[in-house]
Amino acid sequence: MITLTPVLERWPAGCPFWPAVQTDFYFAVPLMPTPQQVGTVVWMLIGRGVTADVLSITATDAAEAIERF
C-alpha cells in the first residue's frame, strides 16, 4: 500500500504573528498536528503573500496577513 504525505516548502522568513516550527527546507504535514505545527502550515501557505521581495513582512498583524492572502 502506498501512503502519501503532504509536504510544504518552508518559507525563509520567520512568522512574527504566531508560533511556528523552524524546519529544514521542507515540512511534512503530520496526520495529527500540534497547534504549533498548524501555525507552521498556515504560515507556509500565506507567507509569500505578506512579504516583500527582501523578505520583510508587509502585514502589521495576523488578521491583515490572512486578509492579504
QUIQUIWO-V490278 format. One record per residue. N is the residue number from 1. RES is the residue in one small letter. PSI is psi in whole degrees, -180 to 180 (none if undefined). Layout:
N;RES;PSI + N;RES;PSI
//
This chain:
1;m;134 + 2;i;134 + 3;t;128 + 4;l;138 + 5;t;125 + 6;p;139 + 7;v;134 + 8;l;147 + 9;e;133 + 10;r;135 + 11;w;131 + 12;p;-30 + 13;a;140 + 14;g;155 + 15;c;119 + 16;p;-4 + 17;f;-30 + 18;w;163 + 19;p;138 + 20;a;146 + 21;v;133 + 22;q;118 + 23;t;177 + 24;d;-148 + 25;f;-33 + 26;y;155 + 27;f;116 + 28;a;122 + 29;v;120 + 30;p;160 + 31;l;-41 + 32;m;83 + 33;p;149 + 34;t;167 + 35;p;-37 + 36;q;-36 + 37;q;-34 + 38;v;-43 + 39;g;-37 + 40;t;-44 + 41;v;-46 + 42;v;-44 + 43;w;-39 + 44;m;-30 + 45;l;-37 + 46;i;-10 + 47;g;-41 + 48;r;-28 + 49;g;-14 + 50;v;16 + 51;t;150 + 52;a;179 + 53;d;-29 + 54;v;16 + 55;l;24 + 56;s;140 + 57;i;130 + 58;t;-13 + 59;a;150 + 60;t;-22 + 61;d;175 + 62;a;-41 + 63;a;-43 + 64;e;-36 + 65;a;-44 + 66;i;-39 + 67;e;-39 + 68;r;-24 + 69;f;none
//
